Amino acid sequence: MGSNEGTDPHSSEEEEPLVVSVDGAPSSSVVRTPPRKHTRDLHILSFAFLFVFSAYGAAQNLESTVNNEGNIGTISLAILYLSFTLFSIIASPVVRVLGSKRALVLGTSGYLLFIAANLSPSWYTMVPASVYLGFTASIIWVGEGTYLTTAALCHAEDNNLHEGTVIGAFNGEFWSMFASHQVIGNLLSLALLRNGEGDDVTGKNLLFTVFLVCMIIGIVMMCFLSKRDEKKHDKPTCTSLGSLLKSSFAPLLDKRMLLVIPLIAYSGLQQAFVWAEYTEKIVTPALGISGVGGSMAVYGAADAICSLVAGRLTSGLHSITWIVSIGAFLQAFVLLWLLFGYRLTSGLMGMVNPLLMGAIWGVGDGVFNTQLSALLGLLFKDNKEAAFAQLKVWQCAAIAVIFFIYPYISLNFMLVLMLVELIISISSFLLLTLVLVRPTSAGILNPSS
């Protein structure tokens, strides 16, 4: 062991373990900063997504306002998420062929084109840009899940650490940084759109030009990621197109994936609820259009803080079960509050209540983002691309459905629908984690016999 310390690129002379105990031995109870190589890639990936989605996230929130003629903004988003859903089905073999780093760089091109289309919005620019973004978004998100999980597994392997703790810490940092885009992007919108109105052409063009600059910075940062060997942790597979497509659908034959799909779908529903219902039917009547950016900033800040905390608390199956249950309870509380206790009022409480709801909802979103990614990374280490492709398929299918139907349903119907789906999804998740899957001493999750 001692003879390898001078030549091993991951030796203690260059990198410090993520998890150490008081006596210097590896432990799963204390979380520290990831080693230099993996920390570098983790930081680059997190900051690149922050720049890209500070632009895209804020633009998405504004689509129904700045592009309201003929509902082109809302319809473009519906087309985008429908395209996202369909292309996610084939995203796994594409990422396997390209590699996760190339997939990440390619994925940013669709976001760049979508922002550029908003500078001259029409059916001829927005619809093709939305379809192409659906394709590239499926690539970037499968690439992100694959890249982040591979980095975490390599880190755990190099330093003989608990996989669940490392994957949780990596996901916590990434999703915390990602959630911060709601704060930065919406504050930019508040600053550059005069009085929060979408008909200020000069302010809008300036805003989307700033968004383009953010996109370019994010793309350049992606190019500095280290290339990773995802096959190191995969089972040997054939490289034919048929075998790649077969592997992409393999998780659907696994009862573990079937039981987690309802929670994945709910995670998409609860995001669409914020974008479509919360901003229009709760925030706008109470705070006006100008309050949307501020409320989404509060939502994003709570999401970011919770993502970081939840990631640091993740150590394996037991912690994932508890954290997801708490997030589900908090969102159920908001749904019941809106159904039975909330009334639009004036004064201080009329302003505070929507912001408080947004903060609580952001905590739940942070929980689902970090814990679903960590759970899939642990359950499907041998087929990461396919597992994260299924994550985006079911999330985006739920989002697309909401964007298509929400103009035709009432708020109360939407709340009841989400409450029923939450009950179904959390019941299925608990059946998975408490009955069908058990932890081993090595921190690996295996199906129980």
C-alpha positions in Angstrom: 0.0 0.0 0.0 2.8 2.4 0.9 4.6 1.9 -2.5 1.6 3.2 -4.4 1.3 6.5 -2.5 3.9 8.2 -4.5 2.5 7.4 -7.9 -1.3 7.1 -7.4 -2.9 10.3 -8.8 -5.6 10.0 -6.1 -3.2 9.5 -3.2 -3.5 11.5 0.0 -0.6 13.8 -1.0 -2.8 15.3 -3.7 -6.3 14.7 -2.5 -8.0 14.5 0.9 -10.8 12.0 1.5 -14.4 13.3 1.4 -15.2 11.3 4.6 -12.8 10.8 7.5 -13.1 9.7 11.1 -11.5 11.1 14.2 -8.7 8.6 14.1 -7.9 9.2 10.4 -9.7 6.1 9.1 -12.5 6.4 6.5 -15.9 6.9 8.0 -19.4 7.6 6.6 -20.4 9.9 9.4 -18.4 13.1 8.6 -18.7 14.8 5.3 -15.8 16.9 4.0 -14.9 18.6 0.7 -14.4 16.3 -2.3 -10.8 15.7 -3.4 -9.3 18.2 -5.8 -9.8 16.4 -9.1 -13.4 15.5 -8.5 -14.1 18.8 -6.7 -12.9 20.6 -9.8 -15.3 18.8 -12.1 -18.1 19.1 -9.6 -17.7 22.8 -9.3 -17.3 23.3 -13.0 -20.4 21.3 -13.7 -22.4 23.1 -11.0 -21.4 26.6 -12.1 -21.9 25.8 -15.8 -25.5 24.7 -15.1 -26.0 27.8 -12.9 -25.1 30.1 -15.8 -27.1 28.2 -18.4 -30.3 27.8 -16.3 -30.2 31.3 -14.8 -30.9 32.4 -18.3 -33.3 29.6 -19.4 -35.2 29.3 -16.1 -36.0 33.0 -16.0 -36.9 33.0 -19.7 -39.3 30.1 -19.1 -41.0 31.9 -16.2 -41.6 34.9 -18.5 -42.8 33.0 -21.6 -46.5 33.5 -20.9 -45.9 37.2 -20.3 -43.4 38.4 -22.9 -44.7 36.1 -25.7 -48.5 36.2 -25.0 -49.7 36.9 -28.5 -51.5 33.8 -29.7 -50.2 32.1 -26.5 -47.0 31.4 -28.5 -45.0 31.3 -25.3 -47.1 28.8 -23.4 -47.6 26.6 -26.5 -43.8 26.6 -27.2 -43.2 25.3 -23.7 -45.8 22.6 -24.2 -44.1 21.6 -27.4 -40.7 21.8 -25.8 -41.6 19.3 -23.0 -43.4 17.0 -25.3 -40.3 16.9 -27.5 -38.2 16.5 -24.3 -40.3 13.5 -23.3 -40.1 11.8 -26.7 -36.4 12.3 -27.2 -35.6 11.2 -23.6 -36.6 7.7 -24.8 -33.5 7.5 -27.0 -31.2 9.8 -24.9 -29.5 6.9 -23.2 -27.9 5.3 -26.3 -27.0 8.8 -27.6 -25.1 9.6 -24.4 -23.4 6.2 -24.4 -22.1 6.9 -27.9 -21.1 10.5 -27.3 -19.9 10.2 -23.7 -21.3 12.3 -21.0 -18.9 15.3 -21.5 -19.7 15.7 -25.2 -23.4 15.2 -24.4 -23.2 18.1 -21.9 -21.6 20.4 -24.4 -24.0 19.5 -27.2 -27.0 19.8 -24.8 -26.3 23.5 -24.1 -26.7 24.4 -27.8 -30.5 24.0 -27.7 -30.8 26.4 -24.7 -28.7 28.9 -26.6 -30.9 28.6 -29.7 -34.1 28.9 -27.6 -32.9 32.2 -26.0 -31.9 33.5 -29.4 -35.3 32.7 -30.8 -36.9 34.9 -28.1 -35.2 38.0 -29.5 -37.4 37.6 -32.6 -40.4 35.4 -31.4 -42.7 34.0 -34.0 -44.1 30.6 -34.9 -41.2 30.1 -37.4 -38.5 30.7 -34.7 -40.1 29.5 -31.4 -41.5 26.1 -32.5 -38.3 24.7 -34.2 -36.2 26.0 -31.3 -38.6 24.3 -28.9 -38.4 21.0 -30.7 -34.6 21.1 -30.9 -34.3 22.1 -27.3 -36.4 19.1 -26.3 -33.8 16.9 -28.0 -30.7 18.6 -26.5 -32.4 18.9 -23.0 -32.8 15.1 -23.0 -29.1 14.8 -23.8 -27.8 17.3 -21.3 -29.8 15.9 -18.4 -28.9 12.2 -19.0 -25.3 13.4 -19.4 -25.5 15.3 -16.2 -26.8 12.4 -14.2 -24.3 10.0 -15.7 -21.3 12.4 -15.3 -22.1 13.3 -11.7 -22.8 9.8 -10.6 -19.6 8.5 -12.3 -17.6 11.2 -10.5 -19.1 10.4 -7.2 -18.5 6.6 -7.6 -14.9 7.2 -8.7 -14.3 9.4 -5.7 -15.8 6.7 -3.4 -13.8 4.0 -5.0 -10.5 5.9 -4.9 -10.8 6.7 -1.2 -12.7 3.6 0.0 -15.7 5.7 1.1 -19.4 5.0 1.6 -21.0 5.4 -1.8 -24.3 6.7 -0.5 -22.7 9.5 1.4 -20.5 10.6 -1.5 -23.3 10.5 -4.0 -25.5 12.5 -1.6 -22.8 15.1 -1.1 -22.1 15.5 -4.8 -25.9 15.7 -5.6 -26.4 18.2 -2.8 -23.8 20.6 -4.0 -24.9 20.3 -7.6 -28.6 20.8 -7.0 -28.0 23.6 -4.5 -26.1 25.5 -7.1 -28.6 24.6 -9.8 -31.6 25.8 -7.6 -29.8 29.1 -7.2 -30.6 29.9 -10.8 -34.1 30.9 -9.8 -32.7 33.6 -7.6 -30.2 35.0 -10.0 -32.3 34.7 -13.2 -35.4 36.2 -11.6 -33.5 39.1 -10.0 -32.1 39.9 -13.5 -35.7 39.9 -14.8 -36.8 42.2 -12.0 -33.9 44.6 -12.7 -34.1 44.7 -16.5 -37.9 44.5 -17.2 -39.3 47.9 -16.5 -42.1 47.6 -13.8 -42.1 43.8 -14.5 -44.1 44.3 -17.7 -43.4 42.1 -20.7 -44.3 44.8 -23.3 -41.1 46.8 -22.7 -39.3 45.7 -25.9 -36.0 47.5 -25.1 -35.9 45.9 -21.6 -36.8 42.5 -23.0 -34.2 42.5 -25.7 -31.5 43.7 -23.2 -32.6 40.9 -20.8 -32.4 38.2 -23.4 -29.0 39.5 -24.6 -27.7 39.2 -21.1 -29.2 35.7 -21.1 -27.2 34.8 -24.2 -24.0 36.0 -22.6 -24.8 33.7 -19.6 -25.4 30.8 -22.0 -22.0 31.3 -23.7 -20.2 31.4 -20.4 -21.9 28.1 -19.4 -21.0 26.4 -22.7 -17.3 27.5 -22.4 -17.2 26.1 -18.8 -18.5 22.7 -20.0 -15.5 22.4 -22.3 -13.2 22.4 -19.3 -14.7 19.3 -17.7 -12.5 16.2 -17.5 -13.4 13.3 -19.7 -14.7 10.4 -17.7 -14.9 6.6 -18.3 -18.5 5.8 -17.6 -18.0 2.2 -18.7 -15.8 1.6 -15.6 -18.9 1.1 -13.5 -21.1 -0.5 -16.1 -21.8 -4.1 -16.9 -20.1 -5.2 -20.2 -22.6 -4.6 -23.1 -22.5 -4.8 -26.8 -22.1 -1.7 -28.8 -24.6 -2.4 -31.5 -27.6 -0.1 -31.9 -30.0 -2.9 -31.0 -28.2 -3.6 -27.7 -28.0 0.1 -26.9 -31.7 0.5 -27.4 -32.4 -2.6 -25.4 -30.4 -1.4 -22.5 -32.2 2.0 -22.6 -35.5 0.2 -21.9 -34.1 -2.3 -19.5 -35.0 -0.3 -16.4 -38.7 -0.6 -17.3 -38.4 -4.4 -16.7 -37.1 -3.8 -13.2 -39.7 -3.6 -10.4 -37.6 -1.1 -8.6 -37.9 1.4 -11.4 -41.6 0.7 -11.8 -42.1 1.6 -8.1 -40.1 4.8 -8.3 -41.8 6.1 -11.5 -44.8 7.5 -9.7 -42.6 9.7 -7.5 -40.6 10.7 -10.6 -43.8 11.7 -12.3 -44.9 13.6 -9.2 -41.6 15.5 -9.1 -42.4 16.7 -12.6 -46.0 17.7 -11.6 -44.9 19.7 -8.7 -42.4 21.7 -10.8 -45.1 22.4 -13.5 -47.4 23.5 -10.7 -45.0 26.2 -9.7 -44.4 27.4 -13.3 -48.1 27.2 -14.4 -50.4 27.5 -11.4 -48.5 29.0 -8.5 -47.2 32.1 -10.4 -50.5 32.8 -12.3 -53.2 31.9 -9.8 -51.6 32.5 -6.4 -48.8 35.0 -6.8 -50.1 37.3 -9.5 -53.5 38.0 -7.8 -51.7 38.7 -4.5 -48.5 40.5 -5.6 -49.1 41.4 -9.3 -47.0 40.4 -12.3 -44.0 42.3 -10.8 -44.1 40.0 -7.8 -43.5 36.8 -9.8 -39.8 37.3 -10.0 -39.5 38.0 -6.3 -41.6 35.0 -5.4 -39.6 32.7 -7.6 -36.4 34.0 -6.1 -37.7 33.0 -2.6 -38.7 29.6 -4.0 -35.2 29.2 -5.6 -33.4 30.3 -2.4 -35.3 27.7 -0.3 -34.7 25.1 -3.0 -31.0 25.8 -3.0 -30.5 25.7 0.8 -32.6 22.5 1.1 -30.7 20.8 -1.7 -27.4 21.4 0.0 -28.6 20.3 3.4 -30.5 17.2 2.1 -27.4 16.2 0.1 -25.2 16.4 3.2 -27.7 14.4 5.2 -27.8 11.6 2.6 -26.0 8.5 3.6 -27.9 5.7 2.0 -31.4 4.1 1.8 -32.5 4.9 5.3 -31.7 8.6 5.1 -33.3 8.9 1.6 -36.5 7.4 2.9 -36.8 9.8 5.7 -35.8 12.9 3.7 -38.3 12.1 0.9 -41.0 11.5 3.4 -40.4 14.9 5.0 -40.4 16.7 1.6 -43.7 14.9 0.7 -45.3 15.9 4.0 -44.4 19.6 3.5 -45.8 19.7 0.0 -49.0 17.9 1.2 -49.3 20.6 3.8 -49.2 23.3 1.1 -51.8 21.5 -1.0 -54.2 21.1 1.9 -53.6 24.7 2.9 -54.6 25.9 -0.6 -57.6 23.6 -0.7 -59.1 24.3 2.7 -57.4 27.3 4.4 -56.1 29.8 1.9 -58.0 33.0 1.0 -56.7 36.0 -1.0 -56.5 38.8 1.5 -55.0 42.3 1.6 -52.4 43.6 3.9 -49.1 42.1 5.2 -50.4 38.5 5.4 -51.8 38.7 1.9 -48.2 39.4 0.7 -46.4 37.0 3.1 -48.6 33.9 2.5 -47.7 33.3 -1.2 -44.0 33.8 -0.4 -44.2 31.3 2.5 -45.9 28.8 0.2 -43.2 29.2 -2.3 -40.4 28.7 0.3 -42.1 25.5 1.6 -42.6 24.2 -1.9 -39.0 25.0 -2.8 -37.9 22.8 0.2 -39.9 19.9 -1.2 -38.4 20.4 -4.7 -34.9 20.4 -3.3 -35.7 17.1 -1.5 -37.0 15.4 -4.6 -34.2 16.6 -6.9 -31.3 15.4 -4.6 -32.9 12.2 -3.3 -34.2 10.9 -6.6 -30.8 11.4 -8.3 -29.0 9.8 -5.4 -31.4 6.9 -5.3 -31.2 6.2 -9.0 -27.4 6.5 -8.9 -27.3 3.8 -6.2 -29.9 1.5 -7.6 -28.7 1.5 -11.2 -25.0 2.0 -11.1 -24.6 -0.5 -14.0 -27.0 1.3 -16.3 -26.8 4.9 -15.3 -27.7 6.5 -18.7 -30.9 4.5 -19.0 -32.0 5.2 -15.4 -31.5 8.9 -15.8 -33.2 8.8 -19.2 -36.3 7.3 -17.5 -36.1 10.0 -14.9 -36.4 12.7 -17.6 -39.0 10.8 -19.6 -41.5 10.6 -16.7 -40.7 14.0 -15.3 -41.2 15.8 -18.7 -44.2 13.8 -19.6 -45.9 15.0 -16.5 -44.8 18.6 -17.1 -46.0 18.5 -20.7 -49.4 17.2 -19.6 -49.8 20.1 -17.2 -48.8 22.7 -19.8 -51.4 21.4 -22.2 -54.3 21.0 -19.8 -53.8 23.7 -17.2 -55.7 26.4 -19.1 -58.8 24.2 -19.1 -58.9 23.0 -15.4 -59.6 24.8 -12.2 -57.0 25.4 -9.4 -59.0 23.1 -7.1 -59.0 20.3 -9.6 -55.3 20.6 -10.0 -54.7 20.6 -6.3 -56.8 17.4 -5.8 -55.0 15.7 -8.8 -51.6 16.5 -7.2 -52.7 15.4 -3.7 -53.9 12.0 -5.1 -50.7 11.6 -7.1 -48.6 12.4 -4.1 -50.3 9.8 -2.0 -49.8 7.2 -4.7 -46.2 8.1 -5.3 -45.1 8.1 -1.7 -46.9 4.8 -1.0 -45.1 3.2 -4.0 -41.8 4.7 -2.9 -42.1 3.4 0.7 -42.9 0.0 -0.7 -39.7 0.1 -2.7 -37.4 1.3 0.1 -38.9 -0.5 3.1 -39.9 -3.8 1.5 -38.2 -4.6 -1.8 -34.7 -3.1 -1.4 -32.3 -3.6 1.5 -29.0 -2.0 2.3 -25.8 -4.1 2.6 -22.8 -3.5 4.8 -20.9 -2.1 1.8 -23.5 0.6 1.3 -24.9 -0.9 -1.9 -28.6 -1.3 -2.4 -29.8 -4.8 -3.5 -33.2 -6.3 -4.1 -34.4 -8.3 -1.1 -35.2 -11.9 -1.7 
